[in-house]
Amino acid sequence: MHGSRGRGLHVHEGSDWDVVVVVRELTGRYDSRDRGGELEAFEVTSLARLPQWMLPAVTWTTPALDKTGAVAAELAEVTKVDPASAAEPLDAYVNSYYRSAKNARSGLGLAALLDAQESVPHYLHFLFAVHGRLRPYNKWLEWELREHPLPVAVDLPRLERIARTGDIEEQQALFRDTETLARERGHGATIDGWEPDVAWLRG
């Protein structure tokens, strides 16, 4: 069980029951994917067959029924992330920030703000991936950082300010912190790929 009821948080009268049932052979017996209904169930022969977008939903859950332990073992495996894969979202984050800074310099306020907003999801994707974890859904971000904190501090108020205002000084500060983490974790080459503008991006 996953979702609000699986975590016991944000549950209200209209909350549905989100369930994944792992079976040896597909029968359709447990499959009910009608959105808006009381039950939304996925029937799969392996958790690896869940769509990629759904994996954050089952992260940090405990199987309600697991007679052999195989489901829990597979759950741990499919929710792991290779830290090497963090290079791609890191590059995407720097790209969005770079565009935001260039647009701000050119007086293109709306474009700068939109690019700043787009940079935040890429940054979060990098931040979790570099620590071997899936980025949670936005709804569960604060819960996960509270219940399963990362080894580094995450300045959520700064991210909110960037998303609301696109403030360049805030973006510069975030980039400096990101660069430090990236170099510590072996992703300096991705940062260096933005030369000769790295010093400018630092502010």
C-alpha positions as CSV (number, residue, x, y, z in Angstrom):
1,M,0.0,0.0,0.0
2,H,1.3,3.4,-0.9
3,G,0.1,7.0,-1.3
4,S,-1.5,9.0,1.6
5,R,-3.0,6.0,3.3
6,G,0.3,4.1,3.0
7,R,2.2,6.8,4.8
8,G,-0.7,7.8,7.1
9,L,-0.3,11.5,6.1
10,H,-2.5,13.9,4.2
11,V,-5.4,11.4,4.6
12,H,-8.9,12.9,4.2
13,E,-12.4,11.6,3.7
14,G,-12.0,11.3,-0.1
15,S,-8.5,9.6,0.0
16,D,-8.4,6.5,-2.1
17,W,-6.5,3.3,-1.5
18,D,-3.4,2.9,-3.6
19,V,-2.2,-0.7,-3.8
20,V,0.4,-2.7,-5.8
21,V,-0.2,-6.5,-5.9
22,V,2.7,-8.7,-7.1
23,V,1.5,-12.0,-8.6
24,R,3.2,-14.9,-10.3
25,E,0.9,-14.6,-13.4
26,L,-1.3,-11.7,-14.5
27,T,-5.0,-12.4,-14.0
28,G,-6.5,-9.0,-13.9
29,R,-8.2,-10.0,-10.7
30,Y,-6.5,-7.3,-8.7
31,D,-6.1,-4.6,-11.4
32,S,-8.3,-1.6,-10.9
33,R,-6.8,1.6,-12.3
34,D,-9.9,3.8,-12.4
35,R,-8.8,7.3,-11.4
36,G,-11.0,8.9,-8.8
37,G,-12.3,5.5,-7.6
38,E,-12.0,4.2,-4.0
39,L,-9.3,1.7,-5.0
40,E,-6.5,2.1,-7.5
41,A,-4.6,-1.1,-7.7
42,F,-1.7,-2.2,-10.0
43,E,-1.2,-5.9,-10.7
44,V,2.3,-6.8,-11.7
45,T,4.6,-9.8,-12.0
46,S,7.5,-7.7,-10.8
47,L,8.0,-4.3,-9.2
48,A,10.5,-3.7,-12.0
49,R,7.5,-3.5,-14.3
50,L,6.1,-0.5,-12.6
51,P,6.3,2.6,-14.7
52,Q,9.3,4.8,-13.8
53,W,7.1,7.7,-12.6
54,M,5.5,5.4,-10.1
55,L,8.6,4.3,-8.2
56,P,8.7,7.3,-5.9
57,A,5.2,6.3,-4.7
58,V,6.5,2.9,-3.4
59,T,9.7,4.2,-1.9
60,W,9.9,3.9,1.9
61,T,6.9,1.6,2.0
62,T,6.7,-1.8,3.7
63,P,4.9,-4.7,2.0
64,A,1.7,-5.5,3.8
65,L,2.0,-9.2,2.7
66,D,5.3,-10.8,1.7
67,K,5.4,-14.5,2.5
68,T,8.9,-15.1,1.1
69,G,10.6,-11.7,1.6
70,A,11.0,-11.5,-2.2
71,V,8.9,-8.4,-2.6
72,A,10.8,-6.4,0.0
73,A,14.1,-7.4,-1.6
74,E,12.9,-6.3,-5.0
75,L,11.4,-3.1,-3.6
76,A,14.8,-2.2,-2.1
77,E,16.4,-2.9,-5.5
78,V,14.1,-0.9,-7.8
79,T,14.1,2.2,-5.6
80,K,17.9,2.4,-5.6
81,V,19.6,5.0,-7.9
82,D,23.1,4.8,-9.4
83,P,24.8,8.1,-8.2
84,A,26.6,8.2,-11.6
85,S,23.2,9.0,-13.1
86,A,23.2,12.3,-11.3
87,A,25.3,13.9,-14.0
88,E,22.3,14.3,-16.3
89,P,20.0,16.2,-13.9
90,L,23.0,18.2,-12.7
91,D,23.6,19.3,-16.3
92,A,19.9,20.1,-16.8
93,Y,19.9,22.2,-13.6
94,V,22.9,24.2,-14.6
95,N,21.4,24.7,-18.1
96,S,18.1,26.1,-16.7
97,Y,20.0,28.3,-14.2
98,Y,22.3,29.6,-17.0
99,R,19.3,30.5,-19.2
100,S,17.6,32.2,-16.2
101,A,20.8,34.3,-15.5
102,K,21.2,35.2,-19.2
103,N,17.6,36.2,-19.5
104,A,17.7,38.3,-16.3
105,R,20.8,40.1,-17.7
106,S,18.9,40.8,-20.9
107,G,15.9,42.2,-18.9
108,L,13.6,39.3,-19.9
109,G,11.9,39.0,-16.5
110,L,9.3,36.4,-17.3
111,A,11.7,34.1,-19.2
112,A,14.2,34.4,-16.3
113,L,11.6,33.5,-13.8
114,L,10.3,30.5,-15.8
115,D,13.8,29.1,-16.3
116,A,14.5,29.6,-12.6
117,Q,11.4,27.6,-11.8
118,E,12.4,24.9,-14.2
119,S,15.8,24.6,-12.5
120,V,14.4,23.6,-9.2
121,P,13.1,20.1,-10.2
122,H,16.4,19.3,-12.0
123,Y,18.3,20.4,-8.9
124,L,16.2,18.1,-6.6
125,H,16.6,15.2,-9.0
126,F,20.4,15.7,-8.9
127,L,20.4,16.1,-5.1
128,F,18.6,12.8,-4.5
129,A,20.3,10.9,-7.3
130,V,23.8,11.8,-6.2
131,H,22.9,10.2,-2.8
132,G,21.5,7.1,-4.5
133,R,17.9,8.0,-4.0
134,L,14.8,8.7,-6.1
135,R,13.5,12.2,-6.0
136,P,10.2,12.1,-4.1
137,Y,6.9,13.6,-5.4
138,N,6.6,17.3,-4.4
139,K,3.8,16.3,-2.0
140,W,6.2,14.1,-0.1
141,L,9.4,16.2,-0.3
142,E,9.1,17.8,3.2
143,W,8.0,14.5,4.7
144,E,10.9,12.6,3.2
145,L,13.5,15.1,4.2
146,R,12.1,15.0,7.8
147,E,11.7,11.3,8.1
148,H,14.7,10.2,5.9
149,P,17.0,13.2,5.8
150,L,19.8,13.4,3.3
151,P,23.4,13.7,4.5
152,V,23.4,17.4,3.4
153,A,21.2,20.3,4.5
154,V,18.4,21.2,2.0
155,D,17.4,24.8,2.1
156,L,13.7,24.5,1.1
157,P,13.0,28.2,1.8
158,R,15.7,29.2,-0.7
159,L,14.1,26.9,-3.3
160,E,10.8,28.5,-2.7
161,R,12.3,32.0,-3.1
162,I,13.8,31.0,-6.4
163,A,10.6,29.5,-7.6
164,R,8.6,32.6,-6.6
165,T,11.0,35.3,-7.6
166,G,13.8,33.9,-9.7
167,D,16.2,36.0,-7.5
168,I,19.6,35.8,-9.1
169,E,21.6,36.1,-5.9
170,E,19.6,33.1,-4.5
171,Q,20.4,31.2,-7.6
172,Q,24.1,32.0,-7.4
173,A,24.2,30.8,-3.8
174,L,22.4,27.6,-4.8
175,F,24.8,27.0,-7.7
176,R,27.9,27.5,-5.4
177,D,26.5,24.9,-3.0
178,T,25.6,22.6,-5.9
179,E,29.1,22.9,-7.4
180,T,30.7,22.0,-4.1
181,L,28.6,18.9,-3.7
182,A,29.0,17.9,-7.3
183,R,32.8,18.1,-7.0
184,E,32.8,16.2,-3.7
185,R,30.8,13.4,-5.4
186,G,32.8,13.1,-8.5
187,H,30.7,15.2,-10.9
188,G,33.2,18.0,-11.4
189,A,33.4,17.3,-15.1
190,T,29.8,18.2,-15.6
191,I,30.4,21.6,-13.9
192,D,33.6,22.1,-15.9
193,G,31.6,21.5,-19.1
194,W,30.1,25.0,-18.5
195,E,33.4,26.8,-18.8
196,P,34.2,29.6,-19.4
197,D,31.0,30.7,-17.6
198,V,31.5,28.9,-14.3
199,A,32.9,31.9,-12.4
200,W,30.1,34.0,-13.8
201,L,27.5,31.4,-12.6
202,R,29.0,31.5,-9.1
203,G,28.3,35.3,-9.0
